[in-house]
Amino acid sequence: MRKGIPTTAQKGLPYGRRPAGGLADTVWEWSKSGTRHAARNRLLRRLPGVSDDTAYRFGLVKRPHYAYGVRRATELAARLGHRGVTVVEFGVAGGNGLLALAEHARYYAAATGVAVRVVGFDGGHGMPPAKDPRDLPYLFGPGFYTMDEERLRSRLGAAELLIGDLKVALPDYLRSRGDVLREHPVGFVSLDLDYCSSTTTALNLFRGPRHEHLLPRVTCYLDDLPGTIEQIGEAAAIADFNAAHPDWPIGRALGLRAFTPLDPPWADQIYVHHRFDHPDYASLEIGATGDQLPLEK
Ligand SMILES: C[S@@+](CC[C@H](N)C(=O)[O-])C[C@H]1O[C@@H](n2cnc3c(N)ncnc32)[C@H](O)[C@@H]1O
């Protein structure tokens, strides 16, 4: 949500008023839990003795929701005996998210020994025209979020950036990189395309019967849910997908906040795609230790 000039609808500013920076505006900003959470994390990260390992453990890193997704993907891949995994950002814009994803990929590759491929998809020229009233045309319009492709590419390292409308770029990618995906199945996806129609296209990643391109459960982060309703935007794309594919549901990770350090708001935007008929679906995960729960004395 930190893109361009925030709209009043996203930021809740009354009557289009822009904050002038006085005390009232500061208090107003801090009254929001998302702001308080981010500021507290920045502060904790700067405390002496907070190592990278600690920062990752407590989610004090940039875009902690991306770090969470990469952790889940690498842990599951390691448990299933894969040597590699792929993590995807749909909707790259300037590239700050993709660079954060690449940084987390390096950390968790070193921590788990699982190679992490990072892939970003974007049209490259900002938002295309909306195609559906459910695309939130009152919030987003053509040309929002353009990219300086050359500048981004100069900082990408090993991460891949695929430019082009997703309708063409995604099937091309799946066709041409089948072998790589078999070696590095997809384990985490960030959906940040703003439109219902574009999200529907991105979900084609899960539509083909290609289990070998995917882990049996794929963690997803849905950036654009806050402030929308179930019948539009990303939520509508997910609902359509679920209605058509009962054996491959995408659902919110329930109760995640309570199990995530520091109660982060982003935990409400973590979803998981389950593939019931994936050959590895029933393999035990890390954490499924077979503990017993004997009656207490
Ligand atoms: C909000 S921005 C992504 C922001 C980025 N994830 C970040 O965190 O900085 C949404 C992006 O989705 C891309 N997009 C939307 N629909 C698309 C489509 N059908 N094909 C390719 N890119 C699309 C736009 O080009 C835009 O850059």
The ligand as an SDF file (V2000), in Angstrom:
LIG
                    3D

 27 29  0  0  0  0  0  0  0  0999 V2000
    0.5950   -1.9100   -6.8900 C   0  0  0  0  0  0  0  0  0  0  0  0
    1.7130   -2.2600   -8.1050 S   0  0  0  0  0  0  0  0  0  0  0  0
    2.8160   -3.4510   -7.3930 C   0  0  0  0  0  0  0  0  0  0  0  0
    3.6130   -2.9290   -6.2250 C   0  0  0  0  0  0  0  0  0  0  0  0
    4.7610   -3.7800   -5.7680 C   0  0  0  0  0  0  0  0  0  0  0  0
    4.3720   -5.1430   -5.4750 N   0  0  0  0  0  0  0  0  0  0  0  0
    5.3950   -3.1780   -4.5270 C   0  0  0  0  0  0  0  0  0  0  0  0
    5.1370   -3.7190   -3.4440 O   0  0  0  0  0  0  0  0  0  0  0  0
    6.1180   -2.2160   -4.6250 O   0  0  0  0  0  0  0  0  0  0  0  0
    0.7200   -3.1720   -9.2150 C   0  0  0  0  0  0  0  0  0  0  0  0
    1.4440   -3.5720  -10.4650 C   0  0  0  0  0  0  0  0  0  0  0  0
    0.6830   -4.5760  -11.1290 O   0  0  0  0  0  0  0  0  0  0  0  0
    0.9730   -4.5120  -12.5040 C   0  0  0  0  0  0  0  0  0  0  0  0
   -0.1240   -5.1390  -13.2500 N   0  0  0  0  0  0  0  0  0  0  0  0
   -1.4540   -5.0320  -13.0320 C   0  0  0  0  0  0  0  0  0  0  0  0
   -2.1310   -5.7590  -13.9280 N   0  0  0  0  0  0  0  0  0  0  0  0
   -1.2170   -6.3660  -14.7270 C   0  0  0  0  0  0  0  0  0  0  0  0
   -1.3000   -7.2620  -15.8370 C   0  0  0  0  0  0  0  0  0  0  0  0
   -2.4780   -7.6820  -16.3090 N   0  0  0  0  0  0  0  0  0  0  0  0
   -0.1490   -7.6940  -16.3920 N   0  0  0  0  0  0  0  0  0  0  0  0
    1.0470   -7.2890  -15.9310 C   0  0  0  0  0  0  0  0  0  0  0  0
    1.1940   -6.4260  -14.8830 N   0  0  0  0  0  0  0  0  0  0  0  0
    0.0700   -5.9740  -14.2890 C   0  0  0  0  0  0  0  0  0  0  0  0
    1.1110   -3.0290  -12.8020 C   0  0  0  0  0  0  0  0  0  0  0  0
    2.0080   -2.8340  -13.8870 O   0  0  0  0  0  0  0  0  0  0  0  0
    1.6400   -2.4550  -11.4650 C   0  0  0  0  0  0  0  0  0  0  0  0
    2.9920   -2.1400  -11.5520 O   0  0  0  0  0  0  0  0  0  0  0  0
  1  2  1  0
  2  3  1  0
  2 10  1  0
  3  4  1  0
  4  5  1  0
  5  6  1  0
  5  7  1  0
  7  8  2  0
  7  9  1  0
 10 11  1  0
 11 12  1  0
 11 26  1  0
 12 13  1  0
 13 14  1  0
 13 24  1  0
 14 15  1  0
 14 23  1  0
 15 16  2  0
 16 17  1  0
 17 18  1  0
 17 23  2  0
 18 19  1  0
 18 20  2  0
 20 21  1  0
 21 22  2  0
 22 23  1  0
 24 25  1  0
 24 26  1  0
 26 27  1  0
M  CHG  2   2   1   9  -1
M  END
$$$$
